[in-house]
Amino acid sequence: MKIVELKELERKNGELHYRKIYTAKAVLEFPQETIERPIEIVIEHTALGQVHAKVTLKEPIGYPLLPVLKDLSSYASELYRKGQLP
């Protein structure tokens, strides 16, 4: 599985200053096909200064879910670290 891009990335207004919520469409490339699914990304700063990213798929996919979510979370964390999230 390869993450091609995140399209239509938008930040939602959150109530907590240490938590940022984004919505996007993830373009995922699998050996047999390329799919696009809506996702929600939550970036949260902990009290110890760490940053955690959690991704939720809004529609089902026909592939193992845990590796996809792990890769999307790592991808979102890297985008946030580079300052590429709005």
C-alpha positions, 0 to 999 in steps of 0.5 A, a space after each residue: 500500500 502506498 499513500 499517494 496524497 491527501 486531497 481537500 485537506 481542511 482544518 475544522 474549528 476545535 474547542 481545545 487549543 492542544 488538539 487540531 482536527 482535519 478532514 481530507 480525502 486520502 488517495 491510497 494505491 494498492 496493487 490492484 487499484 487506487 482508491 480515495 476515502 474520506 478521513 479525519 486526522 486528530 493531532 494532539 499535543 500531550 502534557 509532556 510535549 509529545 505529538 500524537 496523530 490519530 486517523 479515522 477512515 470514514 468509509 470502509 475499505 477492502 484491505 487490512 485496516 490496521 496497517 493502513 491506519 498506521 501508515 496514514 498516522 505516520 504520514 500525517 505526523 510527518 506532514 505536521 512536523 514539516 509544517 505542511 498542515 494548515 
